[in-house]
Amino acid sequence: MSQHPDSNDNVDTADDQTLSASNLNTTDMNVEAGTVASTETDPSKHIRIVNTFMKRRTHMNKNAEQALTDPEFAQYLVNNSSGDGNLDDIHDLRLLFADTPNGCDAPLTLEIGFGLGDSFIEMAAADPARNFVGVEVHEPGIGKCAYMAGTQNLTNIKIINGDAIQLLKQLPENHIDRIQLYFPDPWQKKRHYKRRFVSPERMAILTHSLKQGGWFHTATDWEHYAFWMVEVLDDLSGLSNQAGSGNFTPRPDFRSMTKFERRGLERGHGVWDLIYIKD
């Protein structure tokens, strides 16, 4: 996590007004029909944007703070690591690894919302021949992830601060081998379903940048969201369910156990994995 908070139960006015800019980062730019007003024709009207995440304010430990400011860790941080990440100059994730041992042509995984980065780092360390890019909006998580990458001397990790959907819109077609979305915010309340990351509109953007034969892998511990995702993804042109229509995939060995999975299991929740392959 996190393009998502631990809970969205307090976001009760989201259907009536745009969430405060102080709580949110950049946006996915997927705007509901009937809510857009052109600022060119009427600049006094506000463009309402539906976000898939809330930006949290939490404590940053010394290691994370060091990684965000010490030049020793700068090699992992693609753009500014605090505030709203500027994505304007990021149009090719492979070029980020031009000066690394793997180079630009190694298999490429993008993880959306890696949270504090523990499982992301574990996966990258276990697969050194693969390049990993993580996109996150949570500065303490960005800092901690960079710190862990540095202390383990990993050369196959890059970290981007910013909105994943905006990033995906800027990338070439058939660009990424795998895209991971682990334990995204389920946005439990019905009025907030439009904020769920897995939607036809957002998944069309994601699929565009996925290579043919590439994987989209997601996991959740919220049963309703799990079946929501199956319904959306099975219906989406260009993706095929690895386990067959309507089915879930057993947890693959390469997916590290996340703290959100442990939390869900402790609460008695099930955990559902889905892997879709681009046709």
C-alpha positions in Angstrom: 0.0 0.0 0.0 0.2 3.1 -0.6 -2.0 4.4 -3.1 -4.6 3.6 -0.4 -5.1 4.4 3.3 -5.7 1.9 6.1 -9.4 2.9 6.1 -11.7 5.3 4.2 -14.5 5.2 6.7 -14.2 8.9 7.5 -14.5 10.1 3.9 -18.2 10.7 4.0 -18.5 13.8 1.8 -16.7 12.4 -1.2 -19.8 12.3 -3.3 -20.7 15.9 -2.6 -17.4 17.7 -2.9 -13.8 17.2 -4.1 -11.6 15.9 -1.3 -9.3 18.4 0.2 -6.1 19.0 -1.7 -4.2 18.8 1.6 -5.2 15.2 2.0 -4.7 14.1 -1.6 -1.9 13.8 -4.1 -2.1 13.9 -7.9 -5.1 12.4 -9.6 -6.0 9.6 -11.9 -7.8 12.1 -14.2 -10.7 9.8 -14.7 -13.6 12.2 -14.3 -17.2 11.1 -13.9 -19.5 12.0 -16.8 -21.4 15.2 -16.2 -19.0 16.6 -13.7 -16.4 18.2 -15.9 -16.4 21.9 -16.7 -13.9 23.3 -19.2 -11.7 25.9 -17.6 -11.1 27.4 -21.1 -14.8 28.2 -21.6 -15.7 28.9 -17.9 -12.7 29.1 -15.6 -14.9 29.9 -12.7 -16.2 26.3 -12.7 -14.3 23.6 -10.8 -13.2 20.4 -12.4 -14.1 17.5 -10.1 -11.6 14.7 -10.1 -12.1 11.2 -8.7 -9.1 9.9 -6.8 -8.2 6.3 -6.0 -6.2 7.1 -2.9 -5.8 9.4 0.0 -2.5 10.7 1.1 -1.8 10.0 4.7 0.2 11.9 7.2 2.2 9.5 9.4 5.4 9.5 11.3 8.7 9.3 9.4 11.5 7.4 11.1 15.1 8.5 11.0 16.1 5.9 8.4 13.4 7.0 6.0 14.2 10.7 6.5 17.9 10.0 5.9 17.1 8.2 2.6 15.1 11.2 1.4 17.9 13.7 2.0 21.2 11.8 1.8 22.8 11.7 -1.7 23.8 8.1 -1.0 20.2 7.0 -1.7 19.5 9.4 -4.5 20.1 6.7 -7.2 16.8 5.1 -6.1 14.6 8.2 -6.2 13.5 9.1 -9.7 11.7 12.4 -8.9 11.1 14.6 -5.9 10.4 12.4 -2.9 8.3 14.9 -0.9 5.1 16.8 -1.8 3.3 16.0 -5.0 5.5 14.0 -7.3 6.2 15.7 -10.6 5.8 13.1 -13.3 6.2 15.4 -16.3 9.6 14.0 -17.5 8.9 10.3 -16.9 7.9 8.7 -20.2 10.0 5.5 -20.3 10.6 3.3 -17.2 13.2 1.2 -19.0 15.5 4.2 -19.5 15.7 4.6 -15.7 18.0 1.5 -15.7 20.3 2.5 -18.5 23.3 2.8 -16.1 22.6 -0.3 -14.0 24.0 -3.8 -14.4 20.6 -5.1 -15.8 20.3 -2.4 -18.4 17.1 -1.3 -20.1 16.1 -4.6 -21.6 15.7 -6.7 -18.5 12.2 -7.9 -17.6 10.4 -5.0 -15.9 7.9 -5.0 -13.0 5.9 -2.0 -11.9 4.3 -2.1 -8.4 1.5 0.3 -7.7 1.4 1.4 -4.1 4.2 -0.5 -2.3 3.4 1.0 1.1 6.5 0.7 3.3 8.2 -1.4 0.7 9.1 -4.5 2.7 7.6 -7.0 0.3 8.6 -5.0 -2.7 12.3 -5.0 -1.6 12.0 -8.7 -0.8 10.8 -9.5 -4.3 13.5 -7.4 -5.9 16.2 -9.0 -3.9 14.9 -12.5 -4.8 14.9 -11.7 -8.5 18.1 -9.6 -9.2 17.9 -10.1 -13.0 14.5 -8.3 -13.1 14.1 -4.5 -12.8 11.5 -3.2 -10.4 9.8 0.3 -10.4 7.6 1.2 -7.4 5.2 4.1 -7.5 3.9 5.5 -4.2 2.5 8.7 -2.7 3.4 8.1 0.9 6.7 9.8 1.7 7.6 7.7 4.8 7.2 4.6 2.7 9.2 6.1 -0.2 12.0 6.9 2.3 12.0 3.5 4.0 12.0 1.6 0.7 14.9 3.6 -0.6 16.8 3.0 2.7 16.3 -0.7 2.5 17.3 -0.8 -1.2 20.5 1.1 -0.3 21.4 -1.0 2.7 21.0 -4.1 0.6 23.0 -2.6 -2.3 20.2 -3.4 -4.8 20.7 -2.1 -8.3 17.4 -3.2 -9.8 15.0 -0.8 -8.0 13.7 2.7 -8.8 11.1 4.6 -6.8 8.7 7.2 -8.2 6.6 9.6 -6.2 3.2 10.2 -7.7 -0.1 9.0 -9.1 0.2 5.7 -10.8 -2.6 6.3 -13.3 -1.1 9.6 -14.4 2.2 7.8 -14.8 0.7 5.0 -16.8 -0.9 7.5 -19.2 2.5 8.8 -20.1 4.1 5.4 -20.9 4.5 3.7 -24.2 2.3 0.8 -25.3 3.6 -2.7 -24.6 6.2 -1.3 -22.2 5.9 -3.3 -18.9 6.2 -7.1 -18.3 4.3 -7.2 -15.0 2.2 -4.8 -13.1 1.4 -5.5 -9.5 -1.4 -4.0 -7.3 -1.3 -5.6 -3.9 -4.0 -4.9 -1.3 -5.4 -1.7 -2.8 -7.8 0.4 -0.9 -11.2 -1.5 -1.2 -13.2 1.7 -0.6 -15.8 -0.3 1.3 -18.8 2.1 1.1 -20.9 1.9 -2.0 -20.7 5.6 -2.6 -17.0 5.3 -2.9 -16.8 2.4 -5.4 -16.0 4.8 -8.1 -12.7 5.4 -6.4 -11.6 1.7 -6.6 -8.5 1.3 -8.7 -9.8 -1.6 -10.6 -12.4 -0.1 -12.9 -12.9 -0.5 -16.6 -11.5 3.0 -17.4 -8.4 2.7 -15.2 -7.7 -0.9 -16.3 -7.8 0.2 -20.0 -5.0 2.7 -19.2 -3.0 0.0 -17.4 -3.5 -2.6 -20.1 -2.2 -0.2 -22.8 1.2 -0.1 -21.2 1.4 -3.8 -20.5 3.3 -6.0 -22.9 1.6 -8.7 -24.9 1.9 -11.8 -22.7 2.5 -9.6 -19.7 0.8 -10.0 -16.4 -1.4 -7.9 -14.2 -1.3 -9.4 -10.7 -3.5 -8.1 -7.9 -4.4 -9.4 -4.4 -7.0 -8.4 -1.8 -8.3 -9.5 1.6 -11.7 -7.9 0.9 -14.1 -10.5 -0.5 -16.5 -8.0 -2.1 -13.6 -6.2 -3.8 -12.2 -9.6 -5.0 -15.4 -10.5 -6.8 -15.8 -7.0 -8.0 -12.3 -7.3 -9.6 -13.2 -10.6 -11.2 -16.3 -9.2 -12.7 -14.5 -6.1 -14.1 -11.4 -7.9 -15.3 -13.1 -10.9 -16.9 -15.2 -8.5 -18.9 -12.3 -6.4 -20.1 -11.2 -6.9 -23.7 -7.5 -7.7 -24.0 -7.0 -9.6 -20.7 -7.4 -13.3 -20.0 -7.8 -14.8 -16.5 -4.9 -17.2 -15.9 -7.1 -19.4 -13.8 -10.1 -19.3 -16.1 -13.1 -17.0 -16.1 -14.5 -16.4 -12.7 -11.6 -18.1 -10.9 -8.9 -17.0 -8.5 -5.2 -17.9 -8.6 -3.5 -19.7 -5.7 -1.0 -17.3 -4.1 2.2 -17.6 -6.2 5.5 -18.2 -4.5 7.0 -15.0 -5.9 4.5 -12.8 -4.1 5.9 -12.0 -0.7 3.6 -11.9 2.3 2.6 -8.3 3.0 1.7 -6.8 6.3 -1.8 -6.2 4.9 -2.2 -9.9 4.1 -1.1 -10.8 7.6 -3.5 -8.3 9.0 -6.3 -9.7 7.0 -5.5 -13.3 8.0 -5.4 -12.2 11.6 -8.9 -10.8 11.2 -10.1 -14.0 9.7 -10.3 -12.6 6.2 -9.6 -14.6 3.1 -7.0 -13.5 0.6 -7.7 -13.6 -3.1 -5.1 -13.4 -5.9 -5.8 -12.7 -9.5 -3.4 -12.9 -12.5 -4.5 -11.6 -15.9 -2.5 -12.0 -19.0 -2.6 -9.5 -21.9 -3.7 -11.2 -25.1 
